[in-house]
Amino acid sequence: MDIVYLLLAVVAGATAPIQAGINGQLRVSWAGDSVLVSFISFVVGTLTLGLYMVLTRLPLPSLPTAGQVPWWHWSGGTLGAFFVTMTVLLAYRLGGTTLFALVVAGQLMASLVLDHFGLLGYPVQVISWQRLAGVAFLVVGVVLIRKF
């Protein structure tokens, strides 16, 4: 595996608790609602991506092509909105370490199933005892983080 991709994954993961903290502070500053703060986060993100697309002259797909996409392919934004809203809501109730230990545990459990059955285009990687042990160690880690 290319080390650059591994490092990018680590950096992407590191941005999640930073984003949750920033959004949590925005919620405190505005005494706002988690949904409102998530909406603002998505507006800023959309503007950022729009600027990138303009600067790089990224071509848009045609409307007929967009209309041929299965309906559920559009649900990623909804899942992203749920995720960001939950991190805004939970960050200061659970703390960053507990929140993201649980997030990673949930991600790994879902990933095991998605990989095992090759769902959503993932390559099939059968659930093994080693993979289950890795998730179990993470769950033990969540318990230790929460308790201490």
Secondary structure, DSSP 8 states (H G I E B T S, - for coil): --HHHHHHHHHHHHHHHHHHHHHHHHHHHHT--HHHHHHHHHHHHHHHHHHHHHHHT-----HHHHHTS-GGGGGHHHHHHHHHHHHHHHHHHH-HHHHHHHHHHHHHHHHHHHHHHTGGG-------HHHHHHHHHHHHHHHHHHH-
